[in-house]
Amino acid sequence: MGRMSELSLQIEELYEQGLSIQAIATELDIPLDWVQAALYDYDESIFDSMDGDEASGLASAGWGTDEDYGGGCDML
């Protein structure tokens, strides 16, 4: 694994541990924009795995789905 790949993994691990972007940059002694770029790529991969539709977003936020409330307008 290359140095940049290792650095990206270190950044992701520190981020998952709850360190701020500034704290990660300080801990690894690297520029802040390197951390931001690595986390942008990291976060983008998470968002790519979501379907992004309205119903799943509301369900994830705790608002439930149509099925939870008895369906849609076809029940009228």
Buried (B, 14 or more C-beta within 10 A) or exposed (E): EEEEEEBBEBBBEBBEEEBEBEBBBEEBEBEEEBBBEBBEEBEEEEEEEEEEEEEEEEBEEEEEEBEEEEEEEEEE
